[in-house]
Amino acid sequence: MHTRRTTLKGIAATALMPTAVTLGAGVAAAQSMKTIRLADQNGSEVDYAAVWVAELNGYYQEEGIKIDRKTYANGPSALLDIKNLDAVMAAIVPFMQYVARGGDLRIVMSVTKGNAPIIGKKQYKSVKELDGKKVGTPGLGTIHDAVLSYIQRSQNIKFQHVPAKITDVAIMIQKGEVEAFIGWEPASAAAVAKAPDLLHYIQRMPPIPNSESLQLAFTPEYAKQNPETVQKFVRATLRGIQWIKANGDQKTAELVSKKMNDPSSLPINLDALKSVDLTQPRLDMASTRLWMTTIAQQGKIPEDLVKDVDGWIGKYLDYSFLEKAEASLK
């Protein structure tokens, strides 16, 4: 009996060993994952589709990265909380206003071009018809407000800028508080879908080819202390861009809807993809110069900073992570 009992104990211990080893490996894998606290904005899943596609396809996980997503009202509000973040996805205007005030960051890649649709009442067929009207913006420190100001100057018209939450767009227009709104996607497409008899796209894209919009930036401290993780994050994001190029709008919209946990959003996301370009990971400097000049004219940054826009932005733009990531994917 003693021998049999001893033998049974040995068999049981042996049977448990693979489970114990597997659990240990799982714990070790979880411990080795790097968590990145990443900021974005409300209603911006289409704008940052490359990141969400990469996440859903498991590209960050394959790189040992887990995203801790933190969502803010707009880019400027995310930058106000940058001490509690590792990386921020926002537009070039709030980024450069932030550094103009003494902040520091490392822009590592572009993620979106376009991204400034103007939606409004169907009676308006062009932006010129909005001359003198109230137009909502998601904040005076956003690129959208800068685009609105550029349109005014270039077309010799004037809008009444009304700061508002992008989630309130449809209601504000319905109430007559504004006649139109310039925003991002898919929030803009969602607003149109809520009131299709009242609203439509007055203008899809900014009046500038390849208009620079959104970038991914890391805090200098994080980039310095974790260069390999930053490179891995950029590589995973590039794989997301490649997937979007290869699979097109329909499948991209399907994945974004999955990210939103809302299958009914598929037609909205498909429509929203017409307002963005998600496939160019480097900044378009021609449009960037225009946006910087515009915000200087608005008094949002000192005018001496835009005497050499390329040199100024170059202090905060670091393509080394992108270049290494690209080389590793060849």
N, C-alpha and C positions, 0 to 999 in steps of 0.2 A: 504493500500500500504506500509506504514511504517513497519507494522508487517511482511508482506510478504517479504519485502526486508531484514529485519533483520534475518528472518528465513533462507533465501537463503544464506546469508553471513555465518551463523552458519554452514549450511550444507557444504558449500565450505571449510570452515576452518577445519571441521571434516574430510572431504575427503582428505585433504592435509596432515593431521597429520601422517599417516603411512609412506608416502613418506619422510617426514621430519625426522622421527625417523630412517628410513632405511638409509638415506643419512648420518645422524649423526653417526650411527653405523659403516657405511663404512669408514667414515673419521677417527673415533676412531681406527678401526682395522688397517687402513693404518698407523696411527701415532704410533701404538704399534709394528709394524714390525721393526725388527733390521736388518740393512743393514751391510753386511760383505764385505769389499773390498778384493777380493780373486784373487791372481795371478796364472796364468798358462802359458803355452808356445804355440807358433804357432804350429798348426798341431798336437795337443795332445789330441784330444777328446776321443780316444780309451784308452789311458793311464789313463785318469781320468774318465773313464766311470761310476764308482760307484757314483761319484758326479753328473754327468749329468743325469744319470738315476734317482737318488734321486730328482733332481730338476724338471725334466719333470713329474715325478709321484706325485709331489706336497708335498714331504716329508718335505722340508725346510719350505715351506709356512705353513704347519700344525704346525711347531715348532715356527712360528712367525719370520722367517728369510727370507731375500731377499738377493740374491747374486749380488754384483756389480763386474762383471768379468773384470779383467785387464790382457791383454795378452802380453807376452814379448818374445824376441828371444830365451832365454834359462833360466835355473834356476839362474845362477850367475847374469844375468841382472835384474831379478826380485828382487833379494836380494839387489841390489844397490839402489832400490827404496822402500825398506821396510818401510821407514818412512811414506810413503803414502799408506800403506797397513795394513790390520788387520791380514791377513793369507796368506800363500804361499804354493802352491803345487809345490814341486821340488824334486830333488834327494838327497840322503844322502851325496854324495860327496860335492856338493856346499853348503849344509847346514853346514857341519862340517868344511869346509874351511872358511866359514863365521864366525863361532864362534872361530876358531883358530886365526882369525885376530882381535878378541876382541868383536865380535857381540854376541847377545843373542837371543834365541828363545825357544819355547816350542813345541817339536815334540809330537803330540798327537796320531798319528796312521800311519800305513803304508797303502798305497792304491794300490801299484803295485809291482809285482815281474817280473823278466825277463826284457823286454823293452829295449833291446840293439841289435836289428837285424842288420846284415850286409848285405847290398844289393850291387850288382855290376854287371859287365859285365858277360854274360853267359859263357864266356870262362873260368872263375874261378869257380871251383867246391868245393874248400875248402879254409879256411883262410890261410893255409900254402902256397898256390899258390900265395898269395898276398905278400909274402916275398920280401922286397925291393921296393914295390910299394907305390904309393901315395894313402892314404886312408883319406877321409874326416871325420871330426868330428864336432859336433855342438858347439864346444868351448873347449879350453884347460882346463877349470874349471869344465867341466861336468863329470858325472859318465860314459858317453860313452867313453870319452877319457881315463878314468881310466881303463875301461874294455879292451880297445884296448891295453893299456900298459901291463895289466895283461896277455893278450893272448900272447904278445911278449915274456915276461919273461918265462911263463910256457911252451911255445912251441919252444923257442929258435929261434925266427924269429924277423924281424924288419920291421916296417912300417914307411913311411914318413907321419907324421900327418899333415893334411891340414885343418885348421879351416875354416868353411864355414856355411852359413845359410842353415838350413835344407830345406827351400823352394826352394833352388837352386840345389838340389841334382841331379835331372834328367838331367838338362842342363849341369852341370859340368862334369858328366860322359860322356854325349854325346860328349862334346867338348874335352874330353881326359885330362881334368885338374886333375881328380882323376880317379882311377880304381874302387873304391868302396867307400862306405860311411856307417858309423855306426850311427844309429839314433833312433828315437822313432816312435810310431804309433798314428794315421794312416798315418803320413807323408811319412814313408818308403813304405807302401803299395801303396800310391798314386803315388809315383815316379815310382814304378814298373809298375803300370797301365798306366802311360803316355808313357812308352817305353817298352812294353812287348817283343818286338823282340830283345831288347838289354840287358835288366836288369832282374835279378832274385834274390831270397834270397840265399846268399851264406851260411849264418848261421842265424837261427831263434833266438835261445836263447843263453845267455852267457854260457860259459863252467863251470858253477857253479850251483848246484841244488838250487832251491828256491832263486835265486839271488836277493838280495834286491835292489830295485830301487827307488821308489818314496814314499814320505810321505806328510802328511798334518801338517803344523806347524803354530802356532799363535805367535804373538809378546807377550812377557812377560806382557807388559802393558795391552793388550787387555784381555789376559787370567786371569789376576788378577782382573781387573775391571768388567769382564763379564763372570764369571765362568759358570753360568747357560746357557748362550747362546752358549758357547763353547761345553758344554755337549750336548745341543740340536743339534748343528751342527754335532757332531760326531754320535749321535744317528740316525739322518736322513741319514748320509752317510752309517752307518751300515745297515740300511734298504735297501739302494741301493745295497750293497753287497749281502744281502739276496735275493733280487729280481733277481740279476744276476745269483746266484746259482740255483734258482728255475726255471728260464725261459730260460737259455742257450744262446748260441752265436747268434742264428738267431734273436731272439727278442731283444737282447742287441744291435746288429748291427742296427736293425731298429730304436731303440730309439736314438742311437748316430747319425744316419743319420738325424733324425728329429731335433736333437740339432744343427746339422750343417746346417740345412735348405737346404739339398741337397739330394733328394731321390736317385739320381744316384750314390751316394757314398756307397750305401748298400753293393755291392760286395767287395769294397775296405775295408770297416770296418769289414766285416765278415772275410776277409783274415787277416787283422791286428790283430784280436783277438787271432790268433794262436801264436802271439809273446809275449803275456802277461799273467800274472795270477793276477786276480783282487779280489781274495777271501780271502786273509790272512791279517787281520788288525794289526798284530804285526810284528815288524822288525825281519828279519832272521839274527841273530847275527853272524852265521858262515861266511856268505858271506860278511856281513858288516865289519868284522875284516879284511878280505882280501882286500876290497876296501880301508879301512883306511891305511893299510900297504902299499898298492900300491901307494897311493898319497903321503905318507911319503917318499917312495923311489924316487918318481918323484920330490921331493923337494917342494911340494905344501903346506905341513904342517910340523912343527917340528917333528922329529922322537921320541922325548920323549913323545909326546901325545899318541903314539900308544903302549906304554909299557903296558897300561891297557885300551884297547879300550872300554870294557864294562863300566868301571868306568867313563871314560871321556864322553862317549855318555850318560850315565845315568844321568849326570848333566843337560842334556837338553831334556831328554825323560820323559814325564809325561803321564803315563797310567791311571791316576785317572779318567780322563774324559771318557776314553774308558770303564773302568771297571764299572763305574756308568751307562753308556749308555747301556752296555750289560745286566746289572742287570735289568734295566727298561724294556727291551724287552723280558725278560723271562716270 
